[in-house]
Amino acid sequence: MIIDCHGHYTTAPLALQDWRDAQVAAFDAGKAFDLPDPVISDDQIRWSLEGAQLKLQRERGSDLTIFSPRASAMAHHIGDAEVSRRWTRICNDLIARVVALYPENFIGVCQLPQSPGADLAGSIAELERCVTELGFVGCNLNPDPSGGHWTSPPLTDRFWYPLYEKMVELDAPAMVHVSSSCNACFHATGAHYINADTTAFMQFIQGDLFKDFPTLRMIIPHGGGAVPYHWGRYRGLAQDMKRPPLPEHVLQNVFFDTCVYHQPGIDLLVKVIPVENILFGSEMVGAVRGIDPETGNFFDDTKRYVDASALNAADRQKVYSGNARRVFPRLDARLKAMGR
């Protein structure tokens, strides 16, 4: 079985974005926004997926995608906490409908209604709703709701602890994933995403988060940003800071996906990072959608790279499904209940 741990609903029906545009326009104009939720039919959802994510699952050989709202559209820096709360709920409910239509192909991970300067009460409530009522198996956690200005405390700060307590209670991990950038210095997917992945890992090194939450699990996407390439730097910094060795300090709790879009990158990832810490992911129909002229294949067809890597069959299976089932225990329970 092949589980893709990193999928976003990037092909959602246009009615969703039209609703969002109207919501943002009303907020910017200082007007009350009382439009009903967007009307999206089951057929529109099917049409949005059949020619995209589902087609690519079949063509590329994956079985199940851990699916969440489009990351760049979370846009926590837009509006206020109430704007984010309603937008988040609509996006998560749409993911639940996708899963209901295609339970063999998708399982949900939720967006959180974060907002710069807001507390985490709304995020905690939405996480609990999505896990206990909608059957989701985790969440996406934005370490920078400001959209590129980094005004929030580090992920190891006690500000985040109430959310972590709920994650531990629900046994629901988080993918640490920023949203769009409102800072012109940082291209969203080429700079802001990779910067955030790298920054999150360094924050984990600097703190003692996992002493306080030994069962908390975090997935750093996009292959960990710069982390695998600079593994010696991070080992050395941890040593200089008198932190424990990285396998002991962070690797019991922190995992990386394979959203790395060329063979040398995957080869480096699997050589540097322990195989137990790598989850297959593609983020397909996402940041990079084109064909690599050097190979003739899509950049985001990451299964090709994993298949061609030096991993043996047992380790490849850990990457393809075993690790995801361990990191997402609610996913494992769901699959077992389905006989998979």
Buried (B, 14 or more C-beta within 10 A) or exposed (E): EBBBBBBBBBBBBEBBEEBBEEBBEBBEEEEEBEEEEBEBEEEBBBEBBEEBBBEBBEEBEBBBBBBBBBBBBBBBBBBEBBBBBBBBBBBBBBBBBBBBBBEEBBBBBBBBBBBBEBEBEBBBBBBBBBBEEBBBBBBBBBBBBBBBBBEBEBBBEEEBBBBBBBBBEBBBBBBBBBBBBBBEEBBBBEBBBBBBBBBBBBBBBBBEBBEBBEEBBBBBBBBBBBBBBBBEEBBEBBEEEEBEEBEEBBBBBBBBBBBBBBBEBBBBBBEBBBBBBBBBBBBBBBBBEEEBEEEEEBBBBBBBBBEEBEBEEEBBBBBBBBBBBBBBBBBBEBBEEEEB
